[in-house]
Amino acid sequence: MLLVLCAGMAGGQTGVQTRSITSDDFASQRPAKQDPSPKRPPKAKPLTYKFVRTDKNLTRTKKPPVTSPANLPVKVTEIGVTMWRLRPPTQAEAGSFLLPVLDDNQERKMWLAERVSLDTAFAAGDRVRFAIESSDSGYLYVFGRETYSDGSLGAPYPIFAASRTDSNMVRPGMLFDIPDQREDLPYLKIDPKKPNYTGELLTIVISPKPSANLAADKSGNLKNGEGLAELEFGSEVEIFSRTDSVDKIFSRAESEASCGVKTRELVREATGTDPCGTRARKLSRDEVLPQTIYRVKGMSGRPAVAFVKLAVRP
């Protein structure tokens, strides 16, 4: 299993990369940049995201006995996900934003985080981190399952929120980073413990309101597995990813917008709209955009569900 929280798995339904979307819809939900100058800054050029595939019911959940009414209007929620792999900087990258790492010799170094594609297969010893951003305001839940070479899955466990006291509110432009960069070692080190382990399947849920069905119990376990299974069964996600070479390195702007578990614990002046107070700001419309956009089709008023597969090479 992956040290601290999780590792990865690859797969899913493939699609021909002939379709695309632009970043306009996703970016327009972020707050506008506060510019005191009288001149209006030039509008950021939209980025193109190429279609990768469609994912549906990856957990192979059986149809639940009770489902929501089918006559609700359809709503599309976009969830941005970026994965990074940490590595030593080159001499030319010395001015990049760096994060603390323990290298293989257990020496403390400063490395940079470089973006990787969503289907990257990680190796033992890789150091990984990722961020989640929603186009909608709501409440974030993240669950993990171990994946195995025979196609089986482990039981789901909460990654976030891990307790009833965690503030899991999200807003457009707010990055939820795993692990929080304020951790002493802000990365997940891939360390497979089982010979048939192939990684993890993560379920990301953006709920319009707090969900008792998705809460963790006093022991940190999922309280209601049937509630999660119902959401996963009905999920249908189109995945689009960037192919450009811009924004490859974790930036200071992303660092300033990160609002993970540790940040929320440290905040004292959290409000109903800002769980991280002044410790984090929101990314504006013309700032760095996620590597991958998950377009989730669902019923209005219902949680949006997306799957992230993190692969580990045997």
TAVENDA-V665180 format. One record per backbone hydrogen bond with DSSP energy under -1.0 kcal/mol. NH is the residue of the N-H (numbers start at 0). CO is the residue of the C=O. Records with the same first field share a line. If there is no record, write none. Layout:
NH = CO ; CO
This chain:
2 = 188
4 = 2
14 = 51
17 = 15
20 = 48
22 = 46
26 = 22
27 = 23
28 = 25
29 = 26
48 = 20
49 = 240
50 = 18
51 = 238
54 = 236
59 = 56
74 = 297
76 = 295
78 = 293
79 = 132
80 = 291
81 = 130
83 = 128
84 = 113
85 = 126
86 = 111
93 = 90
95 = 92
98 = 110
100 = 108
102 = 106
105 = 102
108 = 100
110 = 98
111 = 86
113 = 84
114 = 247
115 = 82
119 = 116
121 = 310
124 = 189
125 = 122
127 = 187
128 = 83
129 = 177
130 = 81
131 = 175
132 = 79
134 = 77
137 = 169
138 = 206
139 = 167
140 = 204
141 = 159
142 = 202
143 = 156
144 = 200
146 = 198
147 = 151
148 = 195
150 = 147
153 = 145
156 = 143
158 = 141
159 = 141
165 = 162
169 = 137
173 = 170
174 = 256
175 = 131
177 = 129
182 = 179
186 = 184
187 = 127
189 = 125
196 = 193
197 = 146
199 = 309
200 = 144
201 = 307
202 = 142
203 = 305
204 = 140
205 = 303
206 = 138
216 = 220
219 = 216
222 = 214
227 = 223
228 = 224
229 = 225
230 = 226
231 = 227
232 = 228
233 = 229
236 = 54
237 = 294
238 = 52
239 = 292
240 = 49
241 = 290
249 = 112
254 = 250
255 = 251
256 = 252
258 = 174
263 = 259
264 = 260
265 = 261
266 = 262
270 = 273
276 = 273
278 = 275
280 = 255
282 = 172
284 = 30
286 = 283
291 = 80
292 = 239
293 = 78
294 = 237
295 = 76
296 = 235
297 = 74
299 = 72
301 = 298
303 = 205
305 = 203
307 = 201
309 = 199
311 = 197
312 = 121
